Amino acid sequence: MKFETFQAGEWRQRYQYKSFEPVAVDHAWVWEDATINTLLESANRTLGELNAFSLIVPDIDLFIEMHVVKEAQTSSRIEGTQTGMEEALMPEDQIQPEKRDDWREVRNYVDAVNTAIAELATLPLSNRLLKRTHEILLHGVRGEHKQPGEFRASQNWIGGSSLLDAVFIPPHPDGVPALMGDLEKFWHDETITVPHLIRLAISHYQFETIHPFLDGNGRIGRLLVPLYLVSHGLLAKPSLYLSDFFERNRASYYDALMRVRISNDLIHWVRFFLRGVAETAAKGRDIFKQILALRTEVEHQMLTLGKRAPNAKQALNLLYRRPMVNAADLMHGLNVSQPTANALLNDFSRLGVLREVTGAGRNRLYVFETYLDLFIK
C-alpha cells in the first residue's frame, strides 16, 4: 500500500454513534515522500548510537532501571497522574496518603515494563504478551475492574463524557480480535519488505486507533515501542521511550494520530514518529555520556575513603538503580550493619554525592541529586 493513496478506514453507523473501523496493516508499504527516507536514516543512525552504549557500558542494567522509572512516571503523567520523579523513587510509606493511588499506578508501570522485557527472552512480541502486561498495569489501581489482561467486550471512546460527545470512537468490540491479530502478524511478517521503524510507526498508530483495552491503551501503546525494538534486535536493552517526546508535544501527537483517521494523512504521522525516535535516541545517547562522566568523577571520590571504599563502590551501584535511599536500604542492599550504613551515608554527604532531603532526625532519606537530575531535565 502506498502512503500517498492510503485510506485509513471507514466510519460505520452504530446505534446513536459512528465507530471508526480501520483497515488492516499487514501488507507491503511504499512511499514517494523523500523526507521520510531522510528522517528514517537519521532515526536509524541515532538509534544505533544509543544502542552502542548498551553494548559497551559496563553494568548497563544499573542505569536502565532509571530509564524505566522515567518512562513510567512520564507515560502515567500523560494519563493524568501527578507523581513526580522523586516521589516515584520513594517507598510507599513516604508518600502522602492522597497521592498513593497515583504512586501505585507508576510503580505498576515499572513492574509491567520489567516483566514484559524479561518475558521477551522466552515469548515473542505478541497479543499474549501485551495482555499479560496490561494485567500487571491495572492490578489494584484505577481501572482494575475494566477487564485487565483482556481485550474489551464493549465500546469505548476517547474524549468527551459519553459516546454522544466523544472526540473519537474506536472500532466496535466485535472487530478488535481480528484487527489485533492482523497487527501481530505485521510485527513478524517476513514476506513483506518494510523497515522496522516504519512498521513501528504504523503499529503505534494502529494500536491506538484500535484501542483494544477498556483502559490503559495509551500506556500499553507507548510501551509497545521499546518492546518492538528489543524483540527485533534494534536495541539490546530497553533504553528508548517516546513518552517524554509525546508529552512535550502532546497536542501535536494527538493531532497527528487524528489526521490519519480523518484525512488519511499517514505521511504526517510517520514523519512525526521518526522525528520523535531521532530526538529521543539522541537525548538518551547524551544522557549515557553524562552518566559515564559522572561515574568516573564519583568513583575517584570513593578512593579517598580508604578501607570503606569497597562498600562505597557497592553502595554506588545501588544508587544508580535507586538514587533515593535511607540507611535501611543500604543495610539490606549491601548486607551491612546499621553503623556501617550510617557511616557510608555520612561519607557520601560529606563528599557532596548525597543530599539529605527530609530534615528529620530519624528515617532520613538521601538523594543522589546530580544523577537524578540527568533524568529530570
N, C-alpha and C positions, 0 to 999 in steps of 0.2 A: 504494500500500500504506500502511496505517495503522500508525504506530509502536505503538499500544496493542494491536494484534492481530497483530503481526509474529511469524512463525515462522522462526527463523534457518536451519533446515536439519534434516538427519536424520543419525543415526549408522548407518552401514552396516557390516554384518559382512564382514570380510575374513578371510583365513587367520590365525588366532590373535589378531586385534585388530579394533577397530572404528574406521573413519575418519569424520571429520565432513564431510558434504557440504553446503556452504552453498547457499542459494537464490540465484538471480540478483538483481541490484540495479538493472538498467537499466529503471526504470519510475517513475511518479509516486509521491511520498511526501507524506503528510499526517499531522497530529498534533493532538491536543486539548490537550496539556500546555502551559499558558500560560507556564510557566517557560522553556521552550525559546525562545519569542518574545522574552522579556526578555533572555535570555543571548545570543541571536543579535543583537539590537540592540546590546548592549554590545560584543560581539566585533567587529561591523562598524564601530562608532564608533572603537574604539581602533586597529583595523587601518587605518582611513582616516587617523588622526592619525599613525601610524607611516609610512604611505606619503607623507604630506605632506613629511616630512623628505627622502625620496628625491627629491622634485621641487624642493626649494628650497635644499638644502645644496650649495654649490659643491664640485666634486670628490668627490662622494659615493662613487665607487668606491674612493677611498683607504681609506675606513672599512669598506666592505662586506667587504673581504678578511678583516678581523679577525673579523667575524661568521661567516664561513665556517670559519675556523680554530677558533673557539669551538665551532661546531656539530660539526665533525669530531672534536674532542677529546671532547666530551660524548657524542655518539652512539656513538663507539667505546668509551667508558668503560662504557656500559650493557652492551656485549657482553663486557666483562671486560678491556679493555686498561688499562694502568697509566701511560699517558703524560700528564703534566701540561701545562698551557698553555704554561709556559715552555719545556719540552722540545719541544713541538710546533713552536715557532718557531725552534729551534736547527738548525744544519746537522747532517747525519748524523754527521760526524766528531767532533762534540762530545757525541754520545750514547753512554752506556756500552754496550758490546757486548751485554750481556744484555737491554738494553731496545730494541734496534734493530728487532726484529720488530714490537713494538707501535708504535714510531715510524713505521715504514713503512705500517702499516695506517691511521694517522691521516693521513699525507701522501697516501696513495691516496684517502682520502675527500675531501680538499681538491681533488685533481685531478678526482675524479668529479663533485663539485658544480660546479666551474668549467666543466668540459667540457659537462655537461648544460645548464647555464644558457645557455652560448654557443650550443648547438645548438638551443635553443628559438627562436632567430631564424629558422631555416630548417626546423625539424622540429617538428610538433605534439607535445604530450604524448601518448605512445603506448607500447605494449609494446616497440616497436623501440628507443625512446629509453631505456627502463628497462633493457633488455638490454645496450645499449652501456655504460650507466653501471655496471651490475653487473660487466661485464668489466674495467673500469678499477679498480673497487673491490677485486677479488680478484687483480689482477695481481701475481705474485711474492710473495704473502703466504700466511698460513694460509688454506686454502680454495681455493688456486689449482688444485687438482685436482678441485674439485666443480662441474664444468660452468660455468665463468664465462661469462656472456653468454647462457646458455641456460636455459629452464625445465626443471625437474627431470624426469627419466625414471624416478625411483624414489621410494619412500615415505620421507618424513622425519617427524620428530616434535619436540615441544617438551617439555623437562624429562625427567628420568629418564635411564637409561643405554641403553634399548632400546625397541622398540615394546611390549614386555611390561609396562613400568612407566612409560610416558610419561604426562606430565600432560595433553597434548593431541596428537591425531594429525590433521593436516590432510587435505584430500581426496586421494583416490587420484590418482596422476600422470596417469592417462588423462583425468581431468576438468579438469586445470589449463588447457589451451589454451582450452577453451570458456568457463570461468569468467573468465579474464583477458581474453578477447575481449569478454565482456559488460561487464566493468569499464571497458575502454577506451571502449566505446560510451557508457557512463554519463557519462564525463567530458565528452563533446561533444554529447550528445543534446539538441537544441534543441526537440524536440517535447514535452518534459515541463517543467513549471514547478517547479523545486527550487532554493532558494537555494544559492549556491556553497559556503558554509561547511557547510551540511547535506550537500551532495554530498561534500565533502571528509572530513567526519566518517565518513560511511558508507564512503567509498572506503578510508580508512586501516584501518578495521575489516575490510573485505572482503579487502584485500591481505594483512594479517597472518593472516587466517584461511585464505586460500588457500595462503599460504607457498609461492610458486611456484618459488623457487630452493632449492638444497640448502644454501646458506649465504648470509649477508648480508641476509636478509629484513628484520630489524629496521632496519638502516641504510637500505636502499632504501625501506622503507615510511615512515620518518621523512623522508627526502629528498623523497618524493612531495609532502609538504605545501608547501614553497616552490616546487617545480616547478609544481604546480597553480595556486598563487596568481599566479605570474609569467605563466604561459601564458594565464590567463584575465583578465589585466589588473587583478587586485585589488592587486598590488604592482608598482611599476615596477622595483624592484630586489629581489634575494633577501635581504631583511632580517629575515625571521621564521622561526625554527627552534624546534620544540617539544621538542627533545631535553632541554633543560635542565629544562623543566617535567615531562616524563616521568621523568627521572632523579631529581628531587627527590620525586616522588610515584610511585615505581616500583611499590610494592605495589598502590596504588590503580589504576594504569594497567593492570597485568596483570589485576587483579580485574575492572575494568570491561569489558575485552575478553572475559574468560571468562564474565561474566554474560550477555552476548549469546548466546554459544554454548550455554550450559547452561540459562538461564532466559528466553531471548528478550527480555532487558531492554535493548532498543536505546535507550530513553529515557535510562537512566542513563549509557550511553556517550556519547551526543550531548551531554548536559549537561556531562560531564567534559571532553570535547573543546572545547566552546565556552568553558568557563572557562579552559582552557589557552591558547586563542587570545587571549582578552581580557587575561589576566595577562601573557603573553609579549609581546604587542604593546605594552602599557603600559610594560613594562620596557625594551623596545627603544626606545620613544619617549624615555624618560627618559635612556637612555644617549646618544642623539643630542644631547639638550640639554646634557649634561655634556661631550660631545666639543666642541661649539661653544664652550662657555665656556672649556675648556682650550685650544682652538686660539687663541682671542683672546688669552689670557694669555701663551702661549708665543711667539706672533708679536710681541707687544710686546717681549718679552725679546730677540728676534732683532735688533730695531732698534738695540740697544746695540753690535752687533758691527761697525758701520762698513762697510768695504769687503767684509767676509766675509759680510754679511747675505744677498746673493743666493744664495750657495752654501748658507748655513744654511737658507734657505727651501726649497730643493730637497731638502736632507737631511731636513727635517721631513716632506715629502711621502713620502719613502722610509720614514721611521719610522712613519707612520700605517699603512702596509701591513705593515711588519715591525718591530715595536718592540724587537727584539733584533738588534744589528748589531755588526760589527767593522770595522776600518779597510778591509779588502779589500772589504766590501760597499759602503762609501761610494765607494771608488775606482772600482769597476765601475758602480755605480748612477748616479754623478754625472759619471763620466769625468774624475776629478781625480787629481792625483799623491798619493803616499803622505804627504808632508809636509802637504799641504792637508787630507787626510782626518784625519790625526792632530790637526791644529790645530782642526778642527771638533769632534772628539770631546772635546778638552780644553776648548773653549769651552762645549760643551753640559754637560760635567761640572761646570765652574765655576759655571754658571748653575743647576745643580740639575735640569736637564732629563733628563740621562742619569746612570746609576749603573753603575760597572764591577763585574761580578759574579764574575769568575774569580779575581782576585787574582794573576794570572800576570804575568810580565814580558813575555811575547810572546803573540800571538794573543788579545789581550784581547777580552772580549765585554761590550757595554754594553746596558743595558735602559732603555727609556722607561717607567719604572715607574708614574707617575701615569696614563698612558694604558692600559697593560696591566691595571692594577687595575680599570678600569671593566668589563672583560670577565671578570674572575675572581670578583668578589664576587657 
